[in-house]
Amino acid sequence: MVVEQQKTEKTLNPTAIGLRPGLEGVPVSQSSICDIDGIKGELTYRGYPIAELAAQSSFLETTYLLIWGELPSTQQLRDFEREVQMHRRVSFRVRDMMKCFPATGHPMDALQSSAASLGLFYSRRAIDDPQYIYDAVVRLIAKIPTMVAAFQLIRKGQDPIQPRDDLAYSANFLYMLTEREPDPLSARIFDRCLILHAEHSLNASTFSARVTASTLTDPYAVIASAVGTLAGPLHGGANEDVIKMLEEIGTPENASSYLNEAISNKRKIMGFGHREYKVKDPRASILQSLAEELFARFGKDNMYEVALALEEAAESHLGKKGIFPNVDFYSGLVYRKLGIPKDLFTPVFAISRVTGWLAHWREQLGANRIFRPSQVYTGEKPRQWKPAEERSST
Ligand code: ACO
């Protein structure tokens, strides 16, 4: 029997006691990795505008830039790509472990467990050794996509397929997932999606990564904790919920009434709102254009019309509060067109964001102090323990 504890805690006024719920506006680290102007709707990685990188760069080049601070030379990029390619395979032990996961489990839980399991294979915590850091970066960037694709096949009752060395990073992931070599446009658009999701300053999962990193634990634990944080519907998990919401709305004509009903019942519109942006997220605009590129080539998705109608309806209701589409609003429409199942949208986000987490891991180690904030205690004053028969049941 569950006995509900009587609430005795006082709730104090957060402002009066100096609390900043959700740490809004509280700087907790210095960083030179990425910058956001939430009023102008601008995002840069190491000083480069996101639109330029999404148009010109590749995901692995952007990864190199984010983690080591500068764009690689041709040789550096070639070496990095080759290293990543060589480490794409995962041990049969990891694959066998994944076969024991329930097929009905969420792929984010499978990813969190398998990312953590890498620490069992590479447990040395030599985090002041640049070679150890380089190897950990290469392994994680290389193996996370393989693990996401492997769980997809395993849960369907199939054996995972091996990476193909003749395929580049993004094409290889789509191949391992769908068992078909993707057309060049799909592979390029997927690569651009990875660039767009690679880093976004001190969001919840990156903060989680930095807190874990600050204890000097291994990078696999850092990434596993960040994956768990990304999974929540207020963060990366929103991309899956957006598509579910669009399907529930069903037609563009229903968008306005859905919105009104949600707002009057104090329900959030998934894929809208951001702590940093008070305008439309620049990544949402680029993802929208990527979705349109795919629709032009492979045919429209009816849910796109629903999304457009919802965005239009939301403009007058939420726009005045600075609530606009965020990165998760249009990404699912791109992934759907690429044949990626809904519950893999957030793992796909993780494939990309592992880059940002690793960049912050490295930066944290460079000037580390363990995170240990304080709290304001609102519980009981010291009191005496009583035997069970003398306690009143509440
Ligand atoms: N739909 C409706 N109202 C919203 C939304 C939304 N999506 N987002 C914020 N609001 C409203 C809140 O109800 C609140 O209104 P009130 O002041 O009248 O009570 C006000 O805006 C502030 O909202 P908070 O939740 O306090 O804003 P916060 O900065 O803490 O949260 C967040 C930001 C979590 C992204 C929020 O906008 C949200 O829950 N959005 C929906 C989930 C989502 O899309 N998450 C993905 C974000 S992007 C990413 O993490 C990759």
Residues whose N, C-alpha, C, O or C-beta is under 5 A from the ligand:
A	BS01	ACO	P233 L234 H235 G236 A238 R267 K268 I269 M270 G271 F272 G273 H274 R275 N326 D328
